[in-house]
């Protein structure tokens, strides 16, 4: 294994955060490599979303360190996270429903011409280019995103992150409330992102999605890390046991 492969894209070490005396995350460590999908599972309140919000800049941990490509960094807000090429795609997707795909892609970061005017033609051309990489079947470039399907909306949100050089993507239950066809589309998007060397933290509740999409699964319970396992080495039941009983199959073996 080369040094590049050994150094994770991002590593959270010994992270802790409390709210009102309750430890939401209790000395948790996890890392993520390029071209890898790590699934984060656990019951509501297990701490998985809170842990990831420390990486996205939504929360500041009370204790712990964050490393990006081996270098210790400080992430105090979402701007800091984006500066480290860490992007978050929430379930709500944060899209402006009345705008089309290219206007959403460049929202707040519009491309302008030499006269300082918004260059809609260039923005559409760039949107078509990134969509050709991620979702070649996407055709609805002029409709408002409110007219798009759930999977197509995910495509726009992912394209926005990737266009602005995301190396780490945090995806919060991206297939929730999607039908089978739409879920398959998002699955293909995730596979494409992996192939491009992007690391993905996937917050999931569906074990089948984790088994299908993830390289490793990290299970949390009561703010603590039960364990991190290679998906190829465990069964659905092993992961279910980790979630419900807090039992690590590695330690049981």
N, C-alpha and C positions, 0 to 999 in steps of 0.2 A: 504494500500500500504506500502511495506517495505521500509526501508531506501535505500536499493540497487536499488529498482525500482524508487525511487524518484530522485536519483542522476543520471544525464545523463552521457552517455559514454563521450560525448563531448558537450561543450557549448561555443558558440561564443557570446560575450556580447559587445554591443555598438560599433560594428566595423565600421571604416571609412577608406577610402583610396581615394586619389585624384591623377589624372594624368593631369599635365598642367593646374591646376586650376579647372578642372572638377571633381566633386565628383562622382566617379564610384560606391562607396558604401557609404551610408550616414546613420550612426548610426543604424546599423542593428544588431539584436540579433536573435539567433536561437539555438536550441539544438537537440540532437539525443540520443535516448535510445537504450539499448541492444535489439537485435531482432526486430528493427524497420526500416522501409524504409521511408525516408522523401524525397518527390519529390520537386525539385527546378525548378520553371517555370518562364517564362518571355520572352519578345521579346529580340532579339539580342541587346546587350547594356544595358539590364535591370540591370546588376550587379551580376547576379547569379554565373557566372564562376569566376569573380573577387573575390567575397566573398569566394568561395571555394578554390581559389588559395592561399588565406591568411592562410587557414587551412592546405593545402598541402605543404606549405613552398615555393611556387613559387613566391609569393609576400609577402612583409611585410606591415601590416596595419599601417596607420598613427596614429590610435587611436583604443582602444578597448582591450579586454582581451579574452584569450582562456583558458578554463578549461577542463581537461581530468579527468574523474571520480572524479570530485569535487576539483581537485588540479590545481591551476593556473600554466600554462606552457608557455614557450617561444618557438615559432616556427619561426625560421629565415631562414630555408632552408629545402629542402626535407629530408635531413638526420635527422633533428630534428623531423620532422613529423613521419618518420619511427620508430624512437626511442620511440615514443608514440603509436606505433602500428596503425598508420594511413597510409593507402596505397591508391594510386590513380591509377585508370585504365582509361587511356585516350582512345579516339576513335582510335588513331593510334596503341594502344596496346604495343608499344615499344618491339616488338618481333624480334628476329634475324631470318629472313626468311630461311636461309640456314641450320639452326640447328633444331634438333628434339625437341619434347616436354620436355624431361628431361633436355637437354642441356639449353633450354630456362628457365626452372623452376629454375635452379641453376646458371644461367649466372652471373658471378662475385662473386658467393658464392659457388663455386664447392666443392663437397665432395671429400676428398682424403683418400687414404689408409695409412697404417703405414709407407710406404716408401715415402709419400708425392706426390704420383701420383694420378691423377684424377680417382676416382672410379666410372666408368660409370655404372657398375652393380648395385651398391648401389643407385645411383641417379635414375636409371630406376625403381628400386624396390620402392623407396620413391614416385616417380611420380605415379606409379600404385596405391599405397596406397591412396594418396590424391585424385586421379581421381575416385577411387572407391566410395569415399564419395560424390564427387561433380557431377560427370557425369559417372555413371557406364557403359554407352554404348560406352564410348571412347575407341577406339581400335588402333588408328594410332600412336603408340609409337615410331616407327622407321622412319617414313616419316618426311621430313623437314616441318616446319609449313607452308611454302608457299603452300603446297599441301592440307592443311586443309581448311574446310569451315569456314565461318565467325563465326558461333556459336562455332565450335571446337576451333578456335583461342581464342575466349573469355574465353572458359573453361581453356585454358592454362594460360592466363593472370590472371584469378581469382585464379586458383590453386596456382600460384606463390605467390600471396598476402596472401592467407589463410595459406599456408605452413609456411610462416614466421610470423605467429601469428598476422595477422591483426585483430584488434577489430573494427576498423572503415574503411569502404570502400567508396571511392568516385568514382562513376561511371559516366562517361561523355557520355550520349546518347548511351548506350551499344547496342541498337537494330537498330541504324541508318544504313541504307543500307542493312539490313538483310531481307530475305524473311520470310513469315509467319511461316514456320517450324523452321527456325533458331531462330526467335524471341521467339517462344514457348520454345525452348531449353534454351535460356538465362533467360526467365521468371522462368523456373523450377530451374535454378541455383540460382537465387535470392531468391526464396522460401526456398531452401536448406540452403543458408547462413543465412537467418532469423531464421530458426529452430535451427541453431548452435549458435545463440545469437550475431551474428555480426550485427552492425548498419550500415546502408547504406544511404549515400546521393546520390540521383539519379538526375542528371541534365538531364532534359527531355524537349522536345518540343511537344511530342505527349500526349494529354490529356487522351486518351484512355489507354495508358500504365500506366499513373499515377493512374487512377481510378482502374486499375487492380492490380498494383503491390505495391502501396504505402499505408501506414497507415495515413500519413499526407501529405498535399501539402502546400508548401510555395511559394508565388508568389511575385516577385519583379518587380518594375517599376521605371525607372529613378533613379536607385541606392537606392531606399527605399523599405522597406518591406510593401507590401500592406496588407498582413495578412497570418496567418498560420491556416489551417483548417483541421479537421478530414475528411478524404475522405468519410467515411461512412455517414457523415452528409450533404454532398453537392452533387450537380449535375454537369455534364459536363458544363452546361451553367453557373453555378455559378463561376466555375474556369475560364471559358472564359471571363466572365465579369470582374473578378479580373485582368486578363492579359490585356484586351483591355481598360477597363474604370478605372482600379485602384480602383475598388469598392469592399469592404470587405462585404460578405453576413452576417457575424455576426453582423456588425455595423448597417446594413440595417434592420435587424430583430427587 
